[in-house]
Amino acid sequence: MKLYSTNNPNNQVSFKEAVFNSMPQDRGLYMPVAIEKLDEEFLNNLASFTLPEIAFQVAKHLLGDAIPENDLHALILDAISFDAPLVELEENVYVLELFHGPSLAFKDFGARFMSRVMAYFLEKGEKLLDVLVATSGDTGGAVALGFLGVPGTRVTILFPKGKVSGIQELQLTTNGLNVRAVEVDGTFDDCQALVKQAFVDGVLNQEFRLTSANSINIARLIPQTFYYFNAYAQLLRAGRSNVVFSVPSGNFGNIGAGILAWKLGLPVSHFIAATNANDTVPEFLRTGVYKPRPSVQTISNAMDVGDPSNWVRIRDMFKTDPAALAELISSFSYTDEETLSAIQKIYAAYNYIVCPHTAIAWQALKDWQQDQPTGNVAGVFLSTAHPCKFPDVLPEHIAAEIVIPEQVKDLDSKQKQLTALGKDFEGFKKYLLDNK
């Protein structure tokens, strides 16, 4: 498998190099040189495959000879060891539950796959691998559990002070071992900027072997395609074949993976990018002007991103036909008040509890469906996190009905460990150098 930088197609590397050097020095992002469609026989028979079987076939197709088949199969079975069920709520409205992994968020798919890929490629006696990750909420918890105890690795998680939920903060700060947490007095965008600057800093690259666990790393994006194929397989078993996906969108890695699945041959009719007040992409689709701006804090904190990194990848996939991008994707943005209203509507209509990110995806799907001719199109909205992670956001009568998973109950007995820093790069650089 060969990958190129979105800033320079001539800058090509192997999958292993892209995994360990997650962002090219030219500040682009890595993408596969070739995105060829999957075998028609496999696509036509998706309904007969399990999630791990689908994951193996898709990964094998994309990675080529980067990892031998037997090793890749074992890696997949270890990483993708939980389900992603599709639940029908009403006619033409389904929810894809992606919160059944260890950290109760969809990012378990990417974090577990990536950690195992890195562990596979690490050779005995090699320099310690320092994994830097910025999180607006769920990424950090998934990465922490994905890498916890993995030999030869050390994880540094940067999160914005006061802008993650209480449970999310416990998931970030109570791990110990090879995982450490840094509380940044700023926004997610500030955290992400610190990580990106570290990758192009000469001194840090000489002192450390740096890589990222954010969705800028291609090894995070690839496994997120798995659940799109698996959702379609479940629809096929229900006699459905026409699908629209509504995706909660912050850094746009989740919907980017869906579009990659579409490029691989998954027959998706349309994608809906659902955002909160951080509406850089909806504004671009309305005006044709891409104008990143500082993120604003909302109750759907994992989507508080003003300059989404993966939008570069999405636009790159349409570089030869930009008009097709606007045809494939619609986008909606919602206020906190509209998000809370959606949470209450979902509970009232289905007796079903969702996190604020999921509520936004549902509302976007319903709004999109209102403007479409009636037909046999299955609308699937992605549920990206367990609602127990946001008890302070949900109305009290709804929060009281949440069944708390055991792994969350255990967090309260653990001691938080974190380092507080400002948002200046020199302070972060000094922290890294002082804690080698």
C-alpha positions as CSV (number, residue, x, y, z in Angstrom):
1,M,0.0,0.0,0.0
2,K,1.3,3.4,-1.0
3,L,0.0,6.7,0.4
4,Y,0.7,10.3,-0.7
5,S,0.5,13.7,1.0
6,T,-2.6,15.8,0.1
7,N,-0.1,18.7,-0.2
8,N,2.2,16.9,-2.6
9,P,1.1,13.8,-4.6
10,N,4.8,13.0,-5.3
11,N,5.5,12.6,-1.6
12,Q,4.7,8.9,-1.3
13,V,5.3,6.5,1.6
14,S,4.5,3.0,2.8
15,F,1.6,2.3,5.2
16,K,4.0,1.6,8.0
17,E,5.7,5.0,7.5
18,A,2.4,6.8,7.3
19,V,1.3,5.1,10.6
20,F,4.4,6.1,12.5
21,N,4.8,9.6,10.8
22,S,1.2,10.4,10.9
23,M,1.5,13.9,9.3
24,P,3.9,14.7,6.4
25,Q,6.4,17.4,7.0
26,D,4.6,19.5,4.3
27,R,1.6,19.5,6.7
28,G,-0.7,17.6,4.4
29,L,-2.5,14.4,5.3
30,Y,-1.8,10.9,3.9
31,M,-4.3,9.3,1.5
32,P,-4.1,6.0,-0.5
33,V,-2.5,6.4,-3.9
34,A,-5.3,4.2,-5.3
35,I,-8.8,3.7,-4.0
36,E,-10.1,0.8,-6.0
37,K,-13.6,-0.6,-5.6
38,L,-14.0,-3.8,-3.7
39,D,-14.9,-7.0,-5.4
40,E,-18.5,-7.0,-6.7
41,E,-19.2,-10.5,-5.3
42,F,-18.2,-9.4,-1.8
43,L,-20.3,-6.2,-2.0
44,N,-23.3,-8.2,-3.3
45,N,-23.0,-10.7,-0.5
46,L,-22.3,-8.4,2.4
47,A,-25.3,-9.7,4.3
48,S,-23.6,-13.1,4.7
49,F,-20.6,-11.6,6.5
50,T,-20.0,-10.8,10.2
51,L,-18.5,-7.5,11.3
52,P,-15.0,-9.0,11.8
53,E,-15.2,-10.7,8.5
54,I,-16.2,-7.5,6.8
55,A,-13.4,-5.6,8.6
56,F,-10.8,-8.2,7.4
57,Q,-11.9,-8.0,3.7
58,V,-11.9,-4.2,3.7
59,A,-8.6,-3.9,5.5
60,K,-7.0,-6.5,3.2
61,H,-8.2,-4.7,0.1
62,L,-6.9,-1.3,1.3
63,L,-3.6,-2.4,2.9
64,G,-2.5,-4.9,0.2
65,D,0.7,-6.6,1.3
66,A,1.5,-4.2,4.1
67,I,0.5,-6.8,6.7
68,P,0.4,-10.6,5.8
69,E,-3.1,-12.0,5.8
70,N,-2.8,-14.3,8.7
71,D,-1.4,-11.5,10.9
72,L,-4.0,-9.0,9.7
73,H,-6.8,-11.5,10.5
74,A,-5.5,-12.0,14.0
75,L,-5.2,-8.3,14.5
76,I,-8.7,-7.6,13.3
77,L,-10.2,-10.3,15.7
78,D,-8.4,-8.7,18.6
79,A,-9.3,-5.1,17.7
80,I,-12.9,-5.5,16.5
81,S,-14.2,-7.5,19.4
82,F,-17.5,-5.8,20.0
83,D,-20.7,-5.2,18.1
84,A,-22.2,-2.2,16.2
85,P,-25.9,-3.0,16.0
86,L,-28.4,-1.2,13.8
87,V,-31.7,-0.5,15.6
88,E,-34.9,0.4,13.8
89,L,-36.8,3.3,15.6
90,E,-39.5,3.9,13.0
91,E,-40.0,3.4,9.3
92,N,-36.9,4.6,7.4
93,V,-35.2,5.8,10.6
94,Y,-32.4,3.6,12.1
95,V,-29.7,4.3,14.7
96,L,-26.3,2.7,14.3
97,E,-25.0,2.2,17.8
98,L,-21.2,2.6,17.8
99,F,-20.7,2.9,21.6
100,H,-20.4,-0.8,22.6
101,G,-16.6,-0.8,22.8
102,P,-14.4,-0.3,25.9
103,S,-14.5,3.5,26.1
104,L,-18.2,3.7,25.1
105,A,-17.5,5.7,21.9
106,F,-17.2,5.1,18.2
107,K,-13.5,6.0,18.4
108,D,-12.8,2.6,19.9
109,F,-12.8,1.2,16.3
110,G,-10.0,3.5,15.2
111,A,-8.0,3.5,18.4
112,R,-7.9,-0.2,18.9
113,F,-7.1,-1.0,15.3
114,M,-4.3,1.7,15.2
115,S,-2.8,0.6,18.5
116,R,-2.5,-3.0,17.4
117,V,-1.1,-2.0,14.0
118,M,1.6,0.1,15.7
119,A,2.4,-2.7,18.2
120,Y,2.6,-5.1,15.2
121,F,5.1,-2.8,13.4
122,L,7.2,-2.0,16.5
123,E,10.3,-4.1,16.6
124,K,12.1,-5.1,19.8
125,G,14.7,-2.6,20.9
126,E,13.3,0.2,18.8
127,K,13.1,3.7,20.2
128,L,10.0,4.4,22.4
129,L,7.0,5.5,20.3
130,D,5.5,8.7,21.6
131,V,1.8,9.0,20.7
132,L,0.4,12.5,20.8
133,V,-3.4,13.0,20.7
134,A,-5.6,16.0,21.0
135,T,-9.2,15.3,22.2
136,S,-12.4,17.2,22.4
137,G,-13.9,14.4,24.5
138,D,-14.1,10.9,23.2
139,T,-10.9,10.4,21.3
140,G,-8.7,10.6,24.3
141,G,-10.6,7.9,26.3
142,A,-10.6,5.5,23.3
143,V,-6.9,6.0,22.7
144,A,-6.0,5.7,26.3
145,L,-7.7,2.3,26.6
146,G,-6.5,1.2,23.1
147,F,-2.8,1.8,24.0
148,L,-2.9,1.1,27.8
149,G,0.0,-1.3,28.5
150,V,1.1,-1.7,24.9
151,P,4.9,-2.2,25.1
152,G,7.1,0.3,23.5
153,T,4.5,3.1,23.5
154,R,3.8,6.2,25.6
155,V,0.6,8.3,25.1
156,T,0.2,12.0,25.8
157,I,-3.4,13.2,25.7
158,L,-4.1,16.9,25.4
159,F,-7.6,18.0,26.4
160,P,-9.2,21.5,26.7
161,K,-9.7,22.7,30.3
162,G,-13.4,22.7,31.4
163,K,-14.6,21.6,27.9
164,V,-15.0,17.8,28.4
165,S,-17.6,16.0,30.5
166,G,-16.8,14.7,33.9
167,I,-16.8,11.1,32.8
168,Q,-14.7,11.9,29.8
169,E,-12.2,13.6,32.0
170,L,-12.0,10.6,34.3
171,Q,-11.4,8.4,31.2
172,L,-8.5,10.6,30.2
173,T,-6.8,11.1,33.5
174,T,-7.1,7.9,35.5
175,N,-5.1,5.4,33.5
176,G,-1.5,5.7,34.6
177,L,1.1,3.3,33.2
178,N,2.1,4.5,29.8
179,V,-0.7,7.1,29.4
180,R,-0.5,10.7,30.7
181,A,-2.9,13.6,30.4
182,V,-2.3,17.3,29.8
183,E,-5.0,19.8,30.5
184,V,-4.7,22.8,28.1
185,D,-6.1,26.2,29.1
186,G,-7.7,26.7,25.7
187,T,-9.9,25.0,23.1
188,F,-9.7,21.7,21.2
189,D,-8.3,23.7,18.2
190,D,-5.5,24.9,20.5
191,C,-4.8,21.3,21.5
192,Q,-4.8,20.1,17.9
193,A,-2.4,23.0,16.9
194,L,0.1,22.0,19.6
195,V,0.1,18.4,18.4
196,K,0.5,19.5,14.7
197,Q,3.3,21.9,15.6
198,A,5.1,19.2,17.6
199,F,5.3,17.0,14.5
200,V,7.2,19.6,12.5
201,D,9.5,20.8,15.3
202,G,13.1,19.8,14.5
203,V,14.2,19.5,18.2
204,L,11.2,17.3,19.2
205,N,11.6,15.1,16.2
206,Q,15.3,14.5,17.0
207,E,14.5,13.7,20.6
208,F,11.4,11.7,20.2
209,R,9.8,9.2,17.8
210,L,6.5,11.0,17.4
211,T,3.2,9.9,16.0
212,S,-0.5,10.8,16.3
213,A,-3.6,9.0,17.4
214,N,-5.9,11.6,16.1
215,S,-7.9,11.0,12.9
216,I,-5.1,12.8,11.0
217,N,-3.5,9.3,11.2
218,I,-4.7,7.1,8.3
219,A,-4.7,4.1,10.6
220,R,-7.6,5.8,12.5
221,L,-9.6,6.4,9.4
222,I,-9.4,3.0,7.7
223,P,-11.2,1.0,10.5
224,Q,-14.0,3.5,10.7
225,T,-15.0,2.3,7.2
226,F,-15.8,-1.1,8.7
227,Y,-19.0,0.0,10.5
228,Y,-20.5,1.6,7.4
229,F,-20.2,-1.7,5.5
230,N,-21.5,-3.6,8.5
231,A,-24.5,-1.2,8.8
232,Y,-25.3,-1.8,5.1
233,A,-25.0,-5.6,5.6
234,Q,-27.6,-5.3,8.4
235,L,-29.9,-3.3,6.2
236,L,-29.6,-6.0,3.5
237,R,-30.7,-8.6,6.0
238,A,-33.8,-6.5,6.6
239,G,-34.6,-6.3,2.9
240,R,-33.3,-2.7,2.5
241,S,-30.7,-1.5,0.0
242,N,-31.1,2.2,-0.4
243,V,-29.3,4.2,2.5
244,V,-28.5,7.7,3.6
245,F,-26.1,8.2,6.5
246,S,-26.4,11.2,8.9
247,V,-23.1,11.6,10.7
248,P,-22.3,13.8,13.8
249,S,-19.3,15.8,12.5
250,G,-16.5,17.6,14.3
251,N,-13.1,16.9,12.9
252,F,-14.8,15.2,9.9
253,G,-12.9,11.9,10.3
254,N,-16.2,9.9,10.8
255,I,-17.9,11.1,7.7
256,G,-14.6,11.0,5.9
257,A,-14.4,7.3,6.6
258,G,-18.0,6.9,5.2
259,I,-17.0,8.7,2.0
260,L,-14.0,6.5,1.7
261,A,-16.3,3.5,2.1
262,W,-18.4,5.0,-0.7
263,K,-15.3,5.3,-2.9
264,L,-14.6,1.7,-2.2
265,G,-18.0,0.7,-3.7
266,L,-20.5,0.9,-0.8
267,P,-23.7,2.0,-2.5
268,V,-24.7,5.0,-0.3
269,S,-27.2,7.4,-1.8
270,H,-26.2,10.5,0.3
271,F,-24.3,11.7,3.4
272,I,-25.5,14.3,5.9
273,A,-22.9,16.1,7.9
274,A,-24.6,17.2,11.1
275,T,-22.8,19.8,13.1
276,N,-23.3,22.1,16.1
277,A,-22.6,25.8,16.2
278,N,-19.2,25.1,14.8
279,D,-20.5,25.3,11.2
280,T,-17.4,25.8,9.1
281,V,-18.4,23.1,6.6
282,P,-22.1,23.9,6.4
283,E,-21.1,27.5,5.6
284,F,-18.7,26.3,2.9
285,L,-21.4,24.1,1.3
286,R,-23.8,27.1,1.3
287,T,-21.3,29.8,0.1
288,G,-18.4,28.0,-1.5
289,V,-16.0,29.8,0.8
290,Y,-14.0,27.7,3.3
291,K,-13.4,29.9,6.3
292,P,-12.1,28.2,9.5
293,R,-12.6,30.1,12.7
294,P,-12.0,29.5,16.4
295,S,-14.2,26.8,17.9
296,V,-17.0,27.7,20.3
297,Q,-18.0,25.6,23.3
298,T,-21.3,23.6,23.1
299,I,-23.0,20.8,24.9
300,S,-22.0,18.5,22.0
301,N,-18.3,19.0,23.0
302,A,-16.7,16.3,20.9
303,M,-17.8,18.3,17.8
304,D,-16.4,21.6,19.0
305,V,-14.0,22.0,16.1
306,G,-13.6,25.2,14.0
307,D,-11.0,24.0,11.6
308,P,-11.7,20.3,10.9
309,S,-8.5,18.5,9.7
310,N,-10.2,15.7,7.7
311,W,-12.1,18.1,5.4
312,V,-8.8,18.2,3.5
313,R,-9.1,14.5,2.9
314,I,-12.7,14.8,1.8
315,R,-12.0,17.6,-0.7
316,D,-9.0,15.6,-1.9
317,M,-11.2,12.7,-2.8
318,F,-13.2,15.0,-5.1
319,K,-10.3,17.0,-6.5
320,T,-11.2,15.9,-10.1
321,D,-14.9,16.6,-9.7
322,P,-15.6,19.2,-7.0
323,A,-19.3,19.5,-8.0
324,A,-19.9,15.9,-7.0
325,L,-19.0,16.7,-3.4
326,A,-21.9,19.1,-3.1
327,E,-24.2,16.5,-4.6
328,L,-23.1,13.7,-2.2
329,I,-23.2,15.7,1.0
330,S,-25.7,17.9,2.7
331,S,-25.0,19.7,6.0
332,F,-27.0,21.1,8.9
333,S,-26.0,22.9,12.0
334,Y,-27.8,23.2,15.3
335,T,-27.8,25.3,18.5
336,D,-27.6,23.9,22.0
337,E,-31.3,24.7,22.4
338,E,-32.2,22.7,19.3
339,T,-29.9,19.9,20.4
340,L,-31.7,19.6,23.8
341,S,-35.1,19.7,22.0
342,A,-34.0,16.8,19.8
343,I,-32.9,14.8,22.8
344,Q,-36.4,15.3,24.3
345,K,-38.2,14.5,21.0
346,I,-36.3,11.2,20.6
347,Y,-37.1,10.1,24.2
348,A,-40.7,11.0,23.8
349,A,-41.1,9.3,20.4
350,Y,-39.1,6.1,20.9
351,N,-38.3,5.9,24.7
352,Y,-34.7,6.0,23.5
353,I,-31.9,8.0,25.1
354,V,-29.1,9.6,23.0
355,C,-26.1,11.7,23.7
356,P,-26.1,15.3,22.3
357,H,-24.0,14.4,19.3
358,T,-26.3,11.6,18.3
359,A,-29.3,13.9,18.8
360,I,-27.9,16.4,16.2
361,A,-27.4,13.5,13.7
362,W,-31.1,12.5,14.2
363,Q,-32.4,16.0,13.8
364,A,-30.3,16.5,10.6
365,L,-31.7,13.2,9.2
366,K,-35.3,14.2,10.0
367,D,-34.8,17.7,8.5
368,W,-33.2,16.2,5.4
369,Q,-36.1,13.7,5.0
370,Q,-38.6,16.5,5.2
371,D,-37.3,17.9,2.0
372,Q,-37.1,14.6,0.1
373,P,-39.8,12.9,-1.9
374,T,-41.2,9.9,0.0
375,G,-39.5,6.7,-1.0
376,N,-37.9,3.5,0.3
377,V,-34.7,5.2,1.6
378,A,-33.4,3.9,4.9
379,G,-32.1,6.8,7.0
380,V,-29.3,5.8,9.4
381,F,-28.0,8.2,12.0
382,L,-24.8,7.4,13.8
383,S,-24.8,7.2,17.6
384,T,-21.3,8.0,18.5
385,A,-21.2,7.9,22.3
386,H,-23.1,6.3,25.2
387,P,-25.4,8.9,26.8
388,C,-24.0,8.1,30.3
389,K,-21.0,10.2,29.4
390,F,-23.2,13.4,29.4
391,P,-25.4,13.2,32.5
392,D,-25.1,17.0,33.1
393,V,-26.3,17.8,29.6
394,L,-29.5,15.6,29.6
395,P,-32.7,16.7,31.2
396,E,-32.9,15.2,34.7
397,H,-35.9,12.9,34.0
398,I,-34.1,11.4,31.0
399,A,-30.7,11.1,32.7
400,A,-32.3,9.2,35.6
401,E,-33.3,6.5,33.1
402,I,-29.8,5.8,31.8
403,V,-28.3,2.3,32.7
404,I,-24.8,3.0,33.8
405,P,-22.2,0.5,32.4
406,E,-19.9,-1.1,35.0
407,Q,-16.7,0.4,33.5
408,V,-18.1,3.9,34.2
409,K,-19.0,3.0,37.8
410,D,-15.4,1.9,38.4
411,L,-14.0,5.3,37.3
412,D,-15.2,7.1,40.5
413,S,-12.8,5.1,42.6
414,K,-9.7,6.0,40.6
415,Q,-7.3,8.9,41.2
416,K,-7.0,11.7,38.5
417,Q,-3.5,12.4,37.3
418,L,-2.9,15.4,35.0
419,T,-0.5,18.3,34.1
420,A,-2.0,21.7,33.5
421,L,-0.4,23.8,30.7
422,G,-1.2,27.0,28.7
423,K,-1.8,26.9,25.0
424,D,1.6,28.2,24.0
425,F,3.8,25.8,22.1
426,E,7.0,26.6,24.0
427,G,5.4,25.5,27.2
428,F,4.2,22.2,25.7
429,K,7.6,21.6,24.1
430,K,9.3,22.2,27.5
431,Y,6.9,19.7,29.1
432,L,7.8,17.0,26.6
433,L,11.6,17.6,26.9
434,D,11.5,17.8,30.7
435,N,9.6,14.5,30.9
436,K,11.5,12.3,28.6
